[in-house]
Each structure stands twice: as structure tokens, then as C-alpha cells.
Amino acid sequence: METATLIFFAATVLPLICTPGPDMLFVASQSLSGGATAGLRATAGICLGYVVHSVLVALGVAAVIAASPVLFEALRWLGVAYLVYLAFQLIRSATTTGKLTLSPDPGRAILQRGFLTAVLNPKGMMIYFAILPQFMSHTGSVALQAGVLSAIFVVLCGIVYVVLSMVIGAAGRRGNFSDGSRKMVEGGAGGLLIIAAGFMALK
């Protein structure tokens, strides 16, 4: 593939990545409630989820889902329900008393939640399905081209979300929060996930 094509693809998807959506809001909520480390783990999970999307596109499963409104809607509402569940957990925690230490969830749990957030977000799959083919040529290996473009997308996602995690984590680095601060942080994080669910529900 030509370098100009790869640069043009990166310039096309970067604004989409930077637009607030379920993935970005999930990373922000984790960074807010658990610091930069939690945000980085959420980022890793989301990137792994997009790797799954890449494989699905390569196998043609994305085309099947896109062609079936029932399957697409089922996946979308499953993702909405999952984000609402996570938001409920945070908001319920915000109503309890106690001090917050910035590591509320085990690393594996955050990684898994990030992974599921990305995998259950059909918007990500549709980005692969609708945008990638526009930058691919019928000459040469289609699988190789899809792999290269997918890698660029995942790397850009990782860079953007890592920066977001570090910025939010640094802003909230205060050691242990008071109970009032904890409630605000967890309530705010839950609110972000509710907004993320709204984004997914309206797509």
C-alpha cells in the first residue's frame, strides 16, 4: 500500500477516535475512578476488543452482522445494557460511605470490561466495515491490506486513550479522597458511562 494512502486513512479515522463515544467515556470513567493505571488497563482491553473486530472483518463476519438488522440491533442493545450495568455499579458504590483509594477494581477486571466495551460496540465494527474498504485496492492481498489498516486504527486508539488516561489520572492524583470526593468521583464516573450508553443507544 502507498504511504499516502496510509496517511490519508490515519487522518480520516483520527477525528472519529477523538470523538467522545462509549470507548472514550469508559476510559475516562476508569481513569477518573481508578487513576491513570486503571485507564491504561481499560485502554489495553479496548484495543484487544478492536483486534477481535479486525479478525471478524477479515473473516467476513462483520458483513453478515451488517446484513442482518436483528443481529446488529441485538449486539447494540447488549452493549448498551452492559454499560448501564457498569454505571449502576459505580453509582451504587457512590451512595455508600467509606474512603476511596485509587485502585477500585482488579487489573484483570478492568481489562475485561474494556475488552467487552469495545467488542459489544457495533460502531467500532461498522467503522471497520464501512471505512476500511474505501482505502483498500482489489490488487494485492486484501487480507494484508485489512491487517495493516486495522493495525493503524488500533495503534491510534491506543495513543489517544493512553494520553487521555495520563491526563485524567494526573489531574486526579490526590492519594486517598475524602468520602465526599469519592462519591463525586464514582458518581461522575457512573454518569460518564450512562452518557456512553446513550451514545451507543442512539447510533
N, C-alpha and C positions, 0 to 999 in steps of 0.2 A: 504494500500500500504506500501511496505517496505521503511524504511528510506533511504537505499542505492539507491533505485530507484529514490526517490525524489531528492537526492543529485546529482545523475548522470544526471537527467533531467535538474536541475538548471545549472550544469556545461556545458551542451550541448547548452542551449539557451542563456546563458550569453554572449558568444562571438558574437552571432547573434545580440543581443540587442546593444552591444557596437560597432558594425559595422555601419559606417555612412550610413544613409538612409533617406527617407523622414521624418520620425518622429523625428529623432535626429536633422536633419538640421532645421526642423521647430522650435523645442525647442531652438536651438542655435540662430536662427534668431530673435525669440521673446525676448530672454534674452539679445541679443545684442542691439536691438532697444528699449526695454522697461524695462530692468533691471531684477533682479532675480525674482521679483514678477510676471512679465509677463511670464517668463519662467516656474514658478511653476504653473501658471494657464494653460499654454499650456500643461504641463505635466499632470495635472488633466484631461483635455479634452481628451488627447491621451489615458490615462488609461481607461476612460469611454468608448472610442471607442473600446478598446480591450475587455472590458466586453461585448459589443454587439457582437463582434466576438465569444466570448465564448458561448453566448446564441445561436448564429446561428449554431455553430458546434454541440452543444447539440441537436438542433432541426433537424440537418441533412441538413440545407440549404446550408452549405458550400460544401457538396458533390454534390449538384445539380449544383451550380455555377462552381465547378471544372470540372464537366462533360460536361458543356456547354461552349465551346470556345467563343461563341458570347457574352454570359453574362459576362464571365471573362474579355474579352477584353473591353467591354463597361464600366465595373467598373474601369478597369485600366486607360482608357483614360479619364474618368470623373475625376479621382483623379489627373491625370496629368494637365488637364485643370484648376482644382481648384487651384493647387499650382502655376501655371503660372499666374493666376488671382491675387493671393496674392502678387506674386513677382512684377507684374506690378504696383499694388497699391503702394508698397514701393518705387520702382524706380521712379515712377511719383512724389511721395512726395519728393524724393531726389533732384528733379530738381527745386523745389520751394524754395523761400527764407523764412527765419524765424528761430527761435531758437528752439531747441529740449529739451523738458522736458521728463524725462524717464517714461512716462506713456501714450503712444500714443493711446492706444485703451482701451475701457471699459473692465473690467474684464470678463463680460459675453461674449463679442465678441471674446476675446482670447480663452476662454474655448470652445466656439462653433467651432472656427476654428481648435483647437487641436482635438476636437472630430471628425470633418469631415475629417481631415487629416488622422486619424487612420482608420476610417470606410471606407474611399474610397481607402485605400491602400490594394490591394488584397494580397500583400506579407505577411501581418500580418495574414490574413485568411488562407493562404496556410501553414504558419508555424504551425498554429493550426491543420490544416487538415493533414499535412504530418508528423509532428514530434510527436504530442501528442499520436497518436495510437501506436507508437513504444514503449511507456512506459506504456501502459495500458494492463491489463490482462482481459481475457474473463471471468474469475471467479470473482464474486463480482459485485457490482453496477458500470456499465460503466459510468453512469451519474455522480456518486460521484467521480470517478477517474478523469474524464474530468474536473470536477469542481475544484478539488484540484490542478491538474497540471496547469489549467488556472490561478488560484489564484497565484501560484508561479510565472508564467510568468508575470502577471500584476504587482505584487509587485516588481519583479526585474526591470521591465521597470521603475516603479516609482522611485526606488532608484537611478538608473543610471541617469535618466533625472533630478532628483532633484539635484544631485551632479553637473551635467553639468550646470544647471541653476544658482546655487550658485557660481560656479567658474567664469562663464562668467559675471554674474551680478556683482560680486565683482571686477572683472578686469575693468569693465566699469563704476564703480560708481564714477562719477565726478560731480554730481549735474546737472546743465544745460550745454549743449555743445554749442560751437560756431556754427554758421551756416555752416562753412566748415566741422566741425566734424559731425554735424547732417547729412549732405549729404553723408559723407563717411559711417556713421553707417547705414543709411537707404539703401544706395546703396549696401553696403556689405550684409545686411540682405536680400535684394531682390535677390542678387546674390546667396546666400545660397539656397533660395527657388527655383531658376532656376536649380541649381545643384540637389536639391531634386526631382524636376520634371523629370530631366534627368535620375536619378536613377530609378524612377518608370516607365518611358517610355521604358527603356532598359530591364526591367525584363520580 
